[in-house]
Amino acid sequence: MRRVARREILHELNSVDHAVYEAIALVPTPILDRQMRRLSQAANRSVIWLVIAAGLAAFGGGAGRRAAVRGAAAIGTTSALVNIGIKSLHNRPRPDRAGLEVPIGRQVPMPTSRSFPSGHSASGFAFAVAAGNELPWLGLPLRFLAAAVAYSRVHTGVHYPGDAVVGSIVGASTGQAVTAVFDRTARRGQASAAEDVTHRSPR
């Protein structure tokens, strides 16, 4: 009985997912189309995030370098988790852009990988959370940019909304986990350094 209910819930969620995708596809937005297409392509292979990381490392001082390293580590961890792990467990096909009449002017090349979850969304939020935790003043703008990238994947027709939402959650969770690992390592290093100072101090 529970399995039947679970299947029905998943079926209904899938129907909502398709309906939202179709609604977005049918709304004419020629100006937004160009911007979303550019943003989506800028996030290929996490280029936009790695450029930001490079800027932080070059001009952000010690905190900027730490944010860059944490952000890059979060991207690597999330990419492996999504592409090697989660995508291999869910054989969800990509949306039928032609059948759902996604305008040509907003389209980007359709990836050959599975649709669920969105790797672009995951990488964006992983970087935003990990780097933003180190630089709180940058956290909100980075999360806003990550959300824009996630939406761009739906707008350009390569993902369903649910793919982007779950990818964003996975990325944010991974970014938080990476932050926790770095924080724990830093605390241990500080404790070891304090211990060394104590042992070396004259008595």
NORWOSUL-V76511 format. One record per backbone hydrogen bond with DSSP energy under -0.5 kcal/mol. CO is the residue of the C=O (numbers start at 1). NH is the residue of the N-H. If there is no record, write none. Layout:
CO,NH
CO,NH
This chain:
1,5
2,6
3,7
4,8
5,9
6,10
7,11
8,12
9,13
10,14
11,15
12,16
13,17
14,18
15,19
16,20
17,21
18,22
19,23
20,24
21,25
22,26
23,27
24,27
26,28
29,33
30,34
31,35
32,36
33,37
34,38
35,39
36,40
37,41
38,42
39,43
41,44
42,48
43,46
44,47
46,50
47,51
48,52
49,53
50,54
51,55
52,56
53,57
54,58
55,59
56,60
60,64
61,65
62,66
63,67
64,68
65,69
66,70
67,71
68,72
69,73
70,74
71,75
72,76
73,77
74,78
75,79
76,80
77,81
78,82
79,83
80,84
80,85
81,85
81,86
82,87
85,89
86,89
86,90
89,91
90,92
91,93
92,115
95,97
96,100
97,102
98,101
103,106
104,107
109,111
117,119
118,122
119,123
120,124
121,125
122,126
123,127
124,128
125,129
126,130
127,131
127,132
128,132
129,133
130,134
131,135
135,138
135,139
136,139
136,140
138,142
139,143
140,144
141,145
142,146
143,147
144,148
145,149
146,150
147,151
148,152
149,153
150,154
151,154
151,155
152,156
153,158
153,159
154,157
156,108
160,163
160,164
161,165
162,166
163,118
163,167
164,168
165,169
166,170
167,171
168,172
169,173
170,174
171,175
172,176
173,177
174,178
175,179
176,180
177,181
178,182
179,183
180,184
181,185
182,186
183,187
184,188
185,189
186,190
187,191
188,192
189,193
190,194
191,195
192,196
193,197
194,198
195,199
196,200
197,201
